[in-house]
Amino acid sequence: MPTIQIPPFLQPGDKIGIVAPASAVRYEDLLPGISLFRDEWKLKVVEGKTLKSSYNQFSATDEDRLADLQAMLDDPSIKAIIAARGGYGCSRIIDRLDFTDFIKSPKWIVGFSDLTAILSQLYNLGYASVHAPMAKSITLEGAEKAAESLRSILFGELPGYSVEPNPLNRTGSAVAEIVGGNLCILAHQIGSNTQIDTEGKILFIEDLNEFLYNLDRMMIQMKRAGKLSHLAGLIVGQFTDMRDNSNPPYGKTAYEIIHEHVAEYDYPLTFNFPVGHVADNRAIGVGMNAYLDVNKEGVELHFLSSAPTII
């Protein structure tokens, strides 16, 4: 694994791109986010062609979504790319993206959910990115702290978060790179070029609208692939709108399922972290160094400019 490089932090007046590399989005739903970036963050916004098109459930054909994102990656004047929304589609184009020009002029890539595939690819290339609200969700009611956390990371003001304790937490501290994202995508990409090495890392996971038995299956896949056994820590975010069998029910909650599969390990573990498919979806600097402390009083997560040794 190469040393992770941090793209240049943004400054007012910088140019950012907004693109829809996965599912279709209503352009009207993006206008509040675009206004936030332009009027409050003082950034120049370049709108991708995929913001106003659609093809079945996607924002455009694979070829057009690929071309739109590729143009943003290749343009050295664009300092960050923020996805319009997730949904489904990034895995269909990920292996055809060319990062040659991106490596010459690295920039921030921002998104979550289906964008986990792209954030994982960037991590494997040795570049940090941001798992955070996208243009469609950043102005939702209750997203104010999440929006500020993204602004903080992009402009170089590394944030820290304090979270209430949870009965399933396991105490401990760690300093390590932080990786992760949507659990379904993380499990799906095992065996591919975008699978991530979790050994010695702080892993964070979240998901949406899965059957509980499928969550169990994904955790088993992660465990069988060695993705859970040698972590520095595990952050369990929001598992929203999970579904159960009607008769008989699965018998455990999402958090109980996850806890069962990592109970044998001793790394710090925290549940109900504000990351995932919720309005308060705090920004996580994927590939950045972080300090995680889980104790009886609560949880602290701080992003670091370097990785000091805990004494």
Sequence and secondary structure as in RCSB ss.txt:
>XXXX:A:sequence
MPTIQIPPFLQPGDKIGIVAPASAVRYEDLLPGISLFRDEWKLKVVEGKTLKSSYNQFSATDEDRLADLQAMLDD
PSIKAIIAARGGYGCSRIIDRLDFTDFIKSPKWIVGFSDLTAILSQLYNLGYASVHAPMAKSITLEGAEKAAESL
RSILFGELPGYSVEPNPLNRTGSAVAEIVGGNLCILAHQIGSNTQIDTEGKILFIEDLNEFLYNLDRMMIQMKRA
GKLSHLAGLIVGQFTDMRDNSNPPYGKTAYEIIHEHVAEYDYPLTFNFPVGHVADNRAIGVGMNAYLDVNKEGVE
LHFLSSAPTII
>XXXX:A:secstr
    B      TT EEEEE  SB   HHHHHHHHHIIIIIS  EEEE GGGG  BTTBSS HHHHHHHHHHHHH 
TTEEEEEES  SS HHHHGGG   HHHHHS  EEEE GGGHHHHHHHHHHTB EEE   TTTTTSTT HHHHHHH
HHHHTT   EEEE   TT B EEEEEEEEEEEHHHHHHTTTSTT    TTSEEEEEEES BHHHHHHHHHHHHHT
TSSTT SEEEEEEEET B  SSS   S HHHHHHHHHTT  S EE S S SSSS    EEETSEEEEEEETTEEE
EEEESS     
